[in-house]
Amino acid sequence: MAGRTNEETAAKRGAAARWVLLVVAFGVPFASPALAQPPPPIPSLTFEWSAPPECPSSADVLAATQRLLGGPQALLSGDRWTVRAVVSHEGVWSVSIETASTSGPHRRTLHAQTCQGLVAATALILALAINPDAVAKAAPAPPRDSSSSLPTAPAEADNPGHVSTSGPAIHFSVGVPVSVSAGVLPSVDYGVGGALATRIDSILLELSFEDWLRPVVATIPSSSAGGTFELVSGTLYACNVFGGGWLELGPCAQLDVGRIEASGLGVTRIDTKSTLWLAAGAGGLGVAKLDARGNWSLPVHLDLLVPLERRDFVLQNVPGVVYHPPYLAGRAAVGLAYRFW
């Protein structure tokens, strides 16, 4: 009897051990997702990461940033940062980083051999912006026998490759603007044209031309005699664009040069004369991005123009003035632009 009792006890212990193993085997897979929590958000930092599917996620970038900081860190001096990073792969991997804080907007472009290399570079930029002192403390000390006393930046385990930073971000774009003006000719006119722009960081230089499509007619008061007016003009804009994300805004200064062609109307001898249109102005620019990379955009100009030369338009041997330009003119333009570099 004693032998049988020992055998039953051993069998019960073996069954209990098998149940424990089954619970552990089936419990671990269900418990592991709860353990793999994303990194906690960094206080006062709004981060947007736009990259192809094969690239690491924004959570990976923030995790790498916190590793460089030695753990979660808040921004210094209560500052707030908005960061938008857009990754592209056109021959080489590159990321365009736009930052906005109390110190103003900044833009830079980084290049690397792999997308993981861009993650390491972006994380380093974020960490230095958040707390450079924490980065210096978290960096490993150099070897004692090293001849250099400068600290080295932490390297990613997978060797992301050489990362180079460029100077100012330079882009070129072409566009097709559609414009409406008032005060340049005797009545409201509309036109269509083309534009070529270059942007260096936040500074935008744009050269556009418009062919004003509607011939405008004006007559001398209490007379059927007058003239028909047509305009071709070009505009040089210099703008400073602020903001980030899908919408950017900024002030502009401009110089407008054109040719007004006037033909007699209601007279025995019809003659055509041309005169110079020259004006300076100021206004605002809004740029709405239509895709994640910002290649397609919708620029909108709202401008006020001051004519630098105001000439009366008259008819020979006919008393009265056909048209006298006002002191102020207005113009609005909306277009479709494509950034090709």
MARKEFI-391124 format. One record per residue (C-alpha): residue in one letter; x, y, z; residue number from 1. Coordinates in steps of 0.001 Angstrom, whole numbers. Example, Ala and Ser with C-alpha at 12.3 -4.5 7.8 and 13.67 -1.06 7.14 Angstrom:
MARKEFI-391124
<zati r="a" px="12300" py="-4500" pz="7800" k="1"/>
<zati r="s" px="13670" py="-1060" pz="7140" k="2"/>
end
This chain:
MARKEFI-391124
<zati r="m" px="0" py="0" pz="0" k="1"/>
<zati r="a" px="2787" py="2395" pz="821" k="2"/>
<zati r="g" px="4387" py="1831" pz="-2567" k="3"/>
<zati r="r" px="1136" py="2487" pz="-4359" k="4"/>
<zati r="t" px="617" py="5691" pz="-2346" k="5"/>
<zati r="n" px="4063" py="6978" pz="-3313" k="6"/>
<zati r="e" px="3348" py="6247" pz="-6976" k="7"/>
<zati r="e" px="40" py="8137" pz="-6841" k="8"/>
<zati r="t" px="1721" py="11113" pz="-5164" k="9"/>
<zati r="a" px="4446" py="11244" pz="-7842" k="10"/>
<zati r="a" px="1816" py="11052" pz="-10605" k="11"/>
<zati r="k" px="-109" py="13952" pz="-9083" k="12"/>
<zati r="r" px="3076" py="16036" pz="-8851" k="13"/>
<zati r="g" px="3915" py="15289" pz="-12496" k="14"/>
<zati r="a" px="432" py="16329" pz="-13650" k="15"/>
<zati r="a" px="676" py="19574" pz="-11659" k="16"/>
<zati r="a" px="4069" py="20343" pz="-13252" k="17"/>
<zati r="r" px="2624" py="19760" pz="-16728" k="18"/>
<zati r="w" px="-245" py="22192" pz="-15977" k="19"/>
<zati r="v" px="2251" py="24839" pz="-14815" k="20"/>
<zati r="l" px="4236" py="24456" pz="-18023" k="21"/>
<zati r="l" px="1070" py="24765" pz="-20119" k="22"/>
<zati r="v" px="6" py="27926" pz="-18287" k="23"/>
<zati r="v" px="3455" py="29476" pz="-18770" k="24"/>
<zati r="a" px="3626" py="28450" pz="-22445" k="25"/>
<zati r="f" px="226" py="29901" pz="-23272" k="26"/>
<zati r="g" px="400" py="32861" pz="-20906" k="27"/>
<zati r="v" px="3688" py="34372" pz="-22107" k="28"/>
<zati r="p" px="2523" py="35160" pz="-25690" k="29"/>
<zati r="f" px="-571" py="36900" pz="-24340" k="30"/>
<zati r="a" px="1399" py="38819" pz="-21745" k="31"/>
<zati r="s" px="4210" py="39983" pz="-24033" k="32"/>
<zati r="p" px="2162" py="42647" pz="-25900" k="33"/>
<zati r="a" px="1349" py="44299" pz="-22602" k="34"/>
<zati r="l" px="5047" py="44471" pz="-21809" k="35"/>
<zati r="a" px="6006" py="46000" pz="-25204" k="36"/>
<zati r="q" px="4730" py="49508" pz="-24500" k="37"/>
<zati r="p" px="5636" py="52433" pz="-26796" k="38"/>
<zati r="p" px="8057" py="55022" pz="-25414" k="39"/>
<zati r="p" px="6382" py="57723" pz="-23306" k="40"/>
<zati r="p" px="5836" py="61038" pz="-25135" k="41"/>
<zati r="i" px="8403" py="63762" pz="-24717" k="42"/>
<zati r="p" px="6868" py="66755" pz="-22883" k="43"/>
<zati r="s" px="6346" py="69954" pz="-24945" k="44"/>
<zati r="l" px="7374" py="68233" pz="-28200" k="45"/>
<zati r="t" px="5001" py="67717" pz="-31142" k="46"/>
<zati r="f" px="6652" py="65333" pz="-33590" k="47"/>
<zati r="e" px="5406" py="64293" pz="-37049" k="48"/>
<zati r="w" px="7285" py="61616" pz="-38999" k="49"/>
<zati r="s" px="6371" py="60930" pz="-42653" k="50"/>
<zati r="a" px="8362" py="58098" pz="-44233" k="51"/>
<zati r="p" px="7961" py="55164" pz="-46663" k="52"/>
<zati r="p" px="6598" py="51912" pz="-45188" k="53"/>
<zati r="e" px="10013" py="50240" pz="-45148" k="54"/>
<zati r="c" px="11385" py="52882" pz="-42769" k="55"/>
<zati r="p" px="11164" py="52748" pz="-38968" k="56"/>
<zati r="s" px="8160" py="54407" pz="-37336" k="57"/>
<zati r="s" px="7914" py="57645" pz="-35385" k="58"/>
<zati r="a" px="7930" py="55585" pz="-32163" k="59"/>
<zati r="d" px="11362" py="54235" pz="-33164" k="60"/>
<zati r="v" px="12650" py="57787" pz="-33666" k="61"/>
<zati r="l" px="11360" py="58888" pz="-30247" k="62"/>
<zati r="a" px="12801" py="55762" pz="-28608" k="63"/>
<zati r="a" px="16216" py="56514" pz="-30143" k="64"/>
<zati r="t" px="15895" py="60113" pz="-28948" k="65"/>
<zati r="q" px="15223" py="59021" pz="-25383" k="66"/>
<zati r="r" px="18205" py="56653" pz="-25485" k="67"/>
<zati r="l" px="20426" py="59595" pz="-26402" k="68"/>
<zati r="l" px="18917" py="61615" pz="-23550" k="69"/>
<zati r="g" px="19378" py="58796" pz="-21067" k="70"/>
<zati r="g" px="15609" py="58590" pz="-20482" k="71"/>
<zati r="p" px="12548" py="60838" pz="-20791" k="72"/>
<zati r="q" px="13523" py="64493" pz="-20632" k="73"/>
<zati r="a" px="11497" py="67694" pz="-20772" k="74"/>
<zati r="l" px="12469" py="70690" pz="-22860" k="75"/>
<zati r="l" px="14631" py="73304" pz="-21224" k="76"/>
<zati r="s" px="13219" py="76665" pz="-20096" k="77"/>
<zati r="g" px="9636" py="75555" pz="-20727" k="78"/>
<zati r="d" px="10070" py="75849" pz="-24504" k="79"/>
<zati r="r" px="7724" py="74126" pz="-26945" k="80"/>
<zati r="w" px="8877" py="72540" pz="-30210" k="81"/>
<zati r="t" px="6963" py="71428" pz="-33288" k="82"/>
<zati r="v" px="9007" py="69142" pz="-35547" k="83"/>
<zati r="r" px="8003" py="67715" pz="-38921" k="84"/>
<zati r="a" px="10314" py="65269" pz="-40697" k="85"/>
<zati r="v" px="9616" py="64051" pz="-44245" k="86"/>
<zati r="v" px="11720" py="61173" pz="-45605" k="87"/>
<zati r="s" px="12254" py="60653" pz="-49336" k="88"/>
<zati r="h" px="14220" py="58109" pz="-51335" k="89"/>
<zati r="e" px="15253" py="59548" pz="-54703" k="90"/>
<zati r="g" px="18591" py="57914" pz="-55404" k="91"/>
<zati r="v" px="19745" py="58538" pz="-51829" k="92"/>
<zati r="w" px="17877" py="58593" pz="-48542" k="93"/>
<zati r="s" px="17150" py="62107" pz="-47308" k="94"/>
<zati r="v" px="14993" py="63706" pz="-44646" k="95"/>
<zati r="s" px="13756" py="67302" pz="-44583" k="96"/>
<zati r="i" px="13331" py="68495" pz="-41001" k="97"/>
<zati r="e" px="11276" py="71595" pz="-40232" k="98"/>
<zati r="t" px="11271" py="72869" pz="-36656" k="99"/>
<zati r="a" px="9303" py="75690" pz="-35064" k="100"/>
<zati r="s" px="9866" py="77088" pz="-31568" k="101"/>
<zati r="t" px="10019" py="80401" pz="-29756" k="102"/>
<zati r="s" px="13341" py="81072" pz="-31495" k="103"/>
<zati r="g" px="11647" py="80858" pz="-34900" k="104"/>
<zati r="p" px="11428" py="78336" pz="-37741" k="105"/>
<zati r="h" px="14396" py="76304" pz="-38924" k="106"/>
<zati r="r" px="14863" py="73893" pz="-41786" k="107"/>
<zati r="r" px="17620" py="71453" pz="-42662" k="108"/>
<zati r="t" px="18137" py="68463" pz="-44912" k="109"/>
<zati r="l" px="20049" py="65299" pz="-43968" k="110"/>
<zati r="h" px="21314" py="62474" pz="-46181" k="111"/>
<zati r="a" px="22255" py="58910" pz="-45309" k="112"/>
<zati r="q" px="22913" py="55558" pz="-46963" k="113"/>
<zati r="t" px="19930" py="53937" pz="-45220" k="114"/>
<zati r="c" px="16652" py="55035" pz="-43687" k="115"/>
<zati r="q" px="17897" py="53750" pz="-40326" k="116"/>
<zati r="g" px="20733" py="56240" pz="-40648" k="117"/>
<zati r="l" px="18172" py="59033" pz="-41036" k="118"/>
<zati r="v" px="16474" py="57805" pz="-37864" k="119"/>
<zati r="a" px="19761" py="58095" pz="-35954" k="120"/>
<zati r="a" px="20447" py="61575" pz="-37338" k="121"/>
<zati r="t" px="16909" py="62828" pz="-36664" k="122"/>
<zati r="a" px="17000" py="61441" pz="-33126" k="123"/>
<zati r="l" px="20298" py="63235" pz="-32462" k="124"/>
<zati r="i" px="18849" py="66552" pz="-33683" k="125"/>
<zati r="l" px="15781" py="66115" pz="-31487" k="126"/>
<zati r="a" px="17866" py="65177" pz="-28460" k="127"/>
<zati r="l" px="20142" py="68195" pz="-28844" k="128"/>
<zati r="a" px="17108" py="70466" pz="-29206" k="129"/>
<zati r="i" px="15426" py="69008" pz="-26117" k="130"/>
<zati r="n" px="18358" py="68939" pz="-23695" k="131"/>
<zati r="p" px="21954" py="69142" pz="-24964" k="132"/>
<zati r="d" px="23308" py="68765" pz="-21433" k="133"/>
<zati r="a" px="21510" py="65444" pz="-21027" k="134"/>
<zati r="v" px="22975" py="64225" pz="-24331" k="135"/>
<zati r="a" px="26476" py="65105" pz="-23162" k="136"/>
<zati r="k" px="25940" py="63273" pz="-19858" k="137"/>
<zati r="a" px="24478" py="60192" pz="-21541" k="138"/>
<zati r="a" px="27296" py="59964" pz="-24105" k="139"/>
<zati r="p" px="29907" py="57296" pz="-23297" k="140"/>
<zati r="a" px="33258" py="58584" pz="-22134" k="141"/>
<zati r="p" px="36157" py="58295" pz="-24613" k="142"/>
<zati r="p" px="38882" py="55677" pz="-23994" k="143"/>
<zati r="r" px="41565" py="56827" pz="-21563" k="144"/>
<zati r="d" px="44335" py="56229" pz="-24066" k="145"/>
<zati r="s" px="42612" py="58249" pz="-26763" k="146"/>
<zati r="s" px="44508" py="61255" pz="-28030" k="147"/>
<zati r="s" px="41299" py="63239" pz="-28489" k="148"/>
<zati r="s" px="39487" py="64799" pz="-25530" k="149"/>
<zati r="l" px="36238" py="65409" pz="-27431" k="150"/>
<zati r="p" px="33234" py="63214" pz="-26552" k="151"/>
<zati r="t" px="31877" py="60999" pz="-29264" k="152"/>
<zati r="a" px="28197" py="60751" pz="-30154" k="153"/>
<zati r="p" px="26497" py="57439" pz="-29432" k="154"/>
<zati r="a" px="26512" py="55159" pz="-32464" k="155"/>
<zati r="e" px="23626" py="52966" pz="-33551" k="156"/>
<zati r="a" px="24290" py="49238" pz="-33208" k="157"/>
<zati r="d" px="23578" py="48560" pz="-36853" k="158"/>
<zati r="n" px="26012" py="51186" pz="-38167" k="159"/>
<zati r="p" px="23643" py="53441" pz="-40117" k="160"/>
<zati r="g" px="26463" py="54745" pz="-42267" k="161"/>
<zati r="h" px="27738" py="58198" pz="-43019" k="162"/>
<zati r="v" px="25273" py="61012" pz="-42379" k="163"/>
<zati r="s" px="25944" py="64431" pz="-43854" k="164"/>
<zati r="t" px="24118" py="67666" pz="-43116" k="165"/>
<zati r="s" px="23612" py="70272" pz="-45787" k="166"/>
<zati r="g" px="23596" py="74018" pz="-45344" k="167"/>
<zati r="p" px="20498" py="75978" pz="-46291" k="168"/>
<zati r="a" px="17683" py="73941" pz="-47815" k="169"/>
<zati r="i" px="17215" py="75099" pz="-51426" k="170"/>
<zati r="h" px="14177" py="74201" pz="-53532" k="171"/>
<zati r="f" px="12971" py="75193" pz="-57012" k="172"/>
<zati r="s" px="9400" py="75141" pz="-58246" k="173"/>
<zati r="v" px="7241" py="76101" pz="-61215" k="174"/>
<zati r="g" px="3643" py="77217" pz="-61117" k="175"/>
<zati r="v" px="619" py="78421" pz="-63051" k="176"/>
<zati r="p" px="-1035" py="81431" pz="-61364" k="177"/>
<zati r="v" px="-4489" py="82829" pz="-62116" k="178"/>
<zati r="s" px="-4810" py="86494" pz="-61107" k="179"/>
<zati r="v" px="-7448" py="89196" pz="-60630" k="180"/>
<zati r="s" px="-6557" py="92888" pz="-60398" k="181"/>
<zati r="a" px="-8384" py="96139" pz="-59718" k="182"/>
<zati r="g" px="-6991" py="99642" pz="-60148" k="183"/>
<zati r="v" px="-4388" py="98864" pz="-62779" k="184"/>
<zati r="l" px="-6808" py="99227" pz="-65710" k="185"/>
<zati r="p" px="-10123" py="101142" pz="-65753" k="186"/>
<zati r="s" px="-12027" py="98084" pz="-64456" k="187"/>
<zati r="v" px="-11403" py="94642" pz="-62969" k="188"/>
<zati r="d" px="-9265" py="92391" pz="-65139" k="189"/>
<zati r="y" px="-8120" py="88778" pz="-64909" k="190"/>
<zati r="g" px="-5112" py="86962" pz="-66294" k="191"/>
<zati r="v" px="-3168" py="83733" pz="-66394" k="192"/>
<zati r="g" px="566" py="83146" pz="-66573" k="193"/>
<zati r="g" px="3538" py="81201" pz="-65272" k="194"/>
<zati r="a" px="5895" py="81415" pz="-62308" k="195"/>
<zati r="l" px="9377" py="80222" pz="-61382" k="196"/>
<zati r="a" px="10399" py="80275" pz="-57708" k="197"/>
<zati r="t" px="13393" py="79399" pz="-55579" k="198"/>
<zati r="r" px="13301" py="78957" pz="-51816" k="199"/>
<zati r="i" px="16289" py="79170" pz="-49478" k="200"/>
<zati r="d" px="15188" py="78070" pz="-46014" k="201"/>
<zati r="s" px="12303" py="80467" pz="-45277" k="202"/>
<zati r="i" px="13122" py="83031" pz="-47997" k="203"/>
<zati r="l" px="11105" py="82680" pz="-51216" k="204"/>
<zati r="l" px="11986" py="84498" pz="-54445" k="205"/>
<zati r="e" px="9412" py="84232" pz="-57205" k="206"/>
<zati r="l" px="9294" py="85630" pz="-60747" k="207"/>
<zati r="s" px="5918" py="85459" pz="-62450" k="208"/>
<zati r="f" px="4327" py="86871" pz="-65600" k="209"/>
<zati r="e" px="673" py="87387" pz="-66478" k="210"/>
<zati r="d" px="-1181" py="87934" pz="-69709" k="211"/>
<zati r="w" px="-4314" py="89863" pz="-68773" k="212"/>
<zati r="l" px="-6971" py="88334" pz="-70962" k="213"/>
<zati r="r" px="-9848" py="90793" pz="-70817" k="214"/>
<zati r="p" px="-9662" py="93960" pz="-72920" k="215"/>
<zati r="v" px="-11004" py="96764" pz="-70716" k="216"/>
<zati r="v" px="-12998" py="99635" pz="-72207" k="217"/>
<zati r="a" px="-13267" py="103176" pz="-70787" k="218"/>
<zati r="t" px="-14902" py="106284" pz="-72230" k="219"/>
<zati r="i" px="-14728" py="110012" pz="-71549" k="220"/>
<zati r="p" px="-17654" py="111076" pz="-69335" k="221"/>
<zati r="s" px="-20647" py="112292" pz="-71393" k="222"/>
<zati r="s" px="-18983" py="111025" pz="-74569" k="223"/>
<zati r="s" px="-18895" py="107888" pz="-76683" k="224"/>
<zati r="a" px="-15185" py="108354" pz="-77367" k="225"/>
<zati r="g" px="-12716" py="106389" pz="-75284" k="226"/>
<zati r="g" px="-10201" py="103596" pz="-75469" k="227"/>
<zati r="t" px="-9552" py="99885" pz="-75112" k="228"/>
<zati r="f" px="-6826" py="98851" pz="-72652" k="229"/>
<zati r="e" px="-4757" py="95648" pz="-72502" k="230"/>
<zati r="l" px="-1967" py="94701" pz="-70099" k="231"/>
<zati r="v" px="987" py="92305" pz="-69973" k="232"/>
<zati r="s" px="2999" py="92354" pz="-66743" k="233"/>
<zati r="g" px="5628" py="90560" pz="-64685" k="234"/>
<zati r="t" px="6158" py="90500" pz="-60918" k="235"/>
<zati r="l" px="9180" py="89848" pz="-58730" k="236"/>
<zati r="y" px="8246" py="88668" pz="-55217" k="237"/>
<zati r="a" px="10482" py="88434" pz="-52143" k="238"/>
<zati r="c" px="8730" py="86636" pz="-49276" k="239"/>
<zati r="n" px="9603" py="85320" pz="-45828" k="240"/>
<zati r="v" px="7523" py="82216" pz="-45130" k="241"/>
<zati r="f" px="6792" py="80938" pz="-41615" k="242"/>
<zati r="g" px="5012" py="77947" pz="-40171" k="243"/>
<zati r="g" px="5128" py="74231" pz="-40689" k="244"/>
<zati r="g" px="2921" py="71336" pz="-41543" k="245"/>
<zati r="w" px="476" py="71697" pz="-44399" k="246"/>
<zati r="l" px="108" py="75526" pz="-44249" k="247"/>
<zati r="e" px="2738" py="78273" pz="-44383" k="248"/>
<zati r="l" px="2229" py="82044" pz="-44228" k="249"/>
<zati r="g" px="4438" py="85088" pz="-44627" k="250"/>
<zati r="p" px="4784" py="88704" pz="-45785" k="251"/>
<zati r="c" px="5978" py="89675" pz="-49269" k="252"/>
<zati r="a" px="7417" py="92701" pz="-51036" k="253"/>
<zati r="q" px="7077" py="93012" pz="-54791" k="254"/>
<zati r="l" px="7997" py="94974" pz="-57882" k="255"/>
<zati r="d" px="5531" py="94949" pz="-60776" k="256"/>
<zati r="v" px="6535" py="95899" pz="-64323" k="257"/>
<zati r="g" px="4333" py="95777" pz="-67393" k="258"/>
<zati r="r" px="3098" py="97354" pz="-70586" k="259"/>
<zati r="i" px="-311" py="98955" pz="-71023" k="260"/>
<zati r="e" px="-1490" py="99104" pz="-74616" k="261"/>
<zati r="a" px="-4333" py="101555" pz="-75333" k="262"/>
<zati r="s" px="-6307" py="101890" pz="-78589" k="263"/>
<zati r="g" px="-8726" py="104689" pz="-79511" k="264"/>
<zati r="l" px="-12451" py="103951" pz="-79522" k="265"/>
<zati r="g" px="-15287" py="105932" pz="-81099" k="266"/>
<zati r="v" px="-12980" py="108297" pz="-83024" k="267"/>
<zati r="t" px="-12363" py="108809" pz="-86736" k="268"/>
<zati r="r" px="-8713" py="107815" pz="-86487" k="269"/>
<zati r="i" px="-7921" py="104755" pz="-84375" k="270"/>
<zati r="d" px="-4387" py="104728" pz="-83030" k="271"/>
<zati r="t" px="-2604" py="102432" pz="-80565" k="272"/>
<zati r="k" px="-80" py="103586" pz="-77991" k="273"/>
<zati r="s" px="1903" py="101729" pz="-75327" k="274"/>
<zati r="t" px="3076" py="103003" pz="-71984" k="275"/>
<zati r="l" px="5060" py="101609" pz="-69063" k="276"/>
<zati r="w" px="3324" py="100196" pz="-65987" k="277"/>
<zati r="l" px="5584" py="100294" pz="-62932" k="278"/>
<zati r="a" px="4481" py="99716" pz="-59342" k="279"/>
<zati r="a" px="5811" py="98567" pz="-55969" k="280"/>
<zati r="g" px="3778" py="96793" pz="-53379" k="281"/>
<zati r="a" px="3468" py="94564" pz="-50351" k="282"/>
<zati r="g" px="1170" py="91777" pz="-49299" k="283"/>
<zati r="g" px="934" py="88285" pz="-47934" k="284"/>
<zati r="l" px="1529" py="84760" pz="-49162" k="285"/>
<zati r="g" px="-149" py="81556" pz="-48059" k="286"/>
<zati r="v" px="1065" py="78142" pz="-49223" k="287"/>
<zati r="a" px="-1108" py="75060" pz="-48723" k="288"/>
<zati r="k" px="708" py="71753" pz="-49278" k="289"/>
<zati r="l" px="-1291" py="69181" pz="-51204" k="290"/>
<zati r="d" px="801" py="66056" pz="-50482" k="291"/>
<zati r="a" px="2929" py="64680" pz="-47673" k="292"/>
<zati r="r" px="6257" py="65581" pz="-49298" k="293"/>
<zati r="g" px="5178" py="69094" pz="-50225" k="294"/>
<zati r="n" px="5940" py="68640" pz="-53919" k="295"/>
<zati r="w" px="2502" py="69951" pz="-54925" k="296"/>
<zati r="s" px="1202" py="73132" pz="-53325" k="297"/>
<zati r="l" px="-1397" py="75868" pz="-53700" k="298"/>
<zati r="p" px="160" py="79359" pz="-53290" k="299"/>
<zati r="v" px="-2134" py="82352" pz="-52754" k="300"/>
<zati r="h" px="-955" py="85989" pz="-53081" k="301"/>
<zati r="l" px="-2884" py="89018" pz="-51766" k="302"/>
<zati r="d" px="-1147" py="92295" pz="-52654" k="303"/>
<zati r="l" px="-1545" py="96075" pz="-52668" k="304"/>
<zati r="l" px="292" py="98035" pz="-55385" k="305"/>
<zati r="v" px="1346" py="101680" pz="-55498" k="306"/>
<zati r="p" px="1943" py="102960" pz="-59093" k="307"/>
<zati r="l" px="5329" py="104664" pz="-59372" k="308"/>
<zati r="e" px="4182" py="106548" pz="-62482" k="309"/>
<zati r="r" px="619" py="107692" pz="-63173" k="310"/>
<zati r="r" px="-115" py="108976" pz="-66646" k="311"/>
<zati r="d" px="-3379" py="110340" pz="-68019" k="312"/>
<zati r="f" px="-4795" py="108541" pz="-71043" k="313"/>
<zati r="v" px="-6262" py="111062" pz="-73477" k="314"/>
<zati r="l" px="-7420" py="111172" pz="-77096" k="315"/>
<zati r="q" px="-5898" py="113587" pz="-79568" k="316"/>
<zati r="n" px="-8214" py="116506" pz="-80388" k="317"/>
<zati r="v" px="-10828" py="115186" pz="-77937" k="318"/>
<zati r="p" px="-11253" py="117070" pz="-74637" k="319"/>
<zati r="g" px="-11315" py="115100" pz="-71416" k="320"/>
<zati r="v" px="-9402" py="112227" pz="-69829" k="321"/>
<zati r="v" px="-10208" py="108638" pz="-70780" k="322"/>
<zati r="y" px="-8506" py="107099" pz="-67728" k="323"/>
<zati r="h" px="-6420" py="108298" pz="-64806" k="324"/>
<zati r="p" px="-4828" py="105518" pz="-62691" k="325"/>
<zati r="p" px="-5656" py="105669" pz="-58956" k="326"/>
<zati r="y" px="-3086" py="105905" pz="-56160" k="327"/>
<zati r="l" px="-3592" py="102297" pz="-55085" k="328"/>
<zati r="a" px="-4293" py="99016" pz="-56874" k="329"/>
<zati r="g" px="-5057" py="95544" pz="-55592" k="330"/>
<zati r="r" px="-4267" py="92078" pz="-56863" k="331"/>
<zati r="a" px="-5070" py="88500" pz="-55852" k="332"/>
<zati r="a" px="-3514" py="85385" pz="-57364" k="333"/>
<zati r="v" px="-3966" py="81680" pz="-56761" k="334"/>
<zati r="g" px="-1969" py="78988" pz="-58527" k="335"/>
<zati r="l" px="-833" py="75407" pz="-58661" k="336"/>
<zati r="a" px="2898" py="74876" pz="-58036" k="337"/>
<zati r="y" px="5175" py="71850" pz="-58331" k="338"/>
<zati r="r" px="8523" py="71588" pz="-56533" k="339"/>
<zati r="f" px="10906" py="69710" pz="-58812" k="340"/>
<zati r="w" px="14070" py="70047" pz="-56669" k="341"/>
end
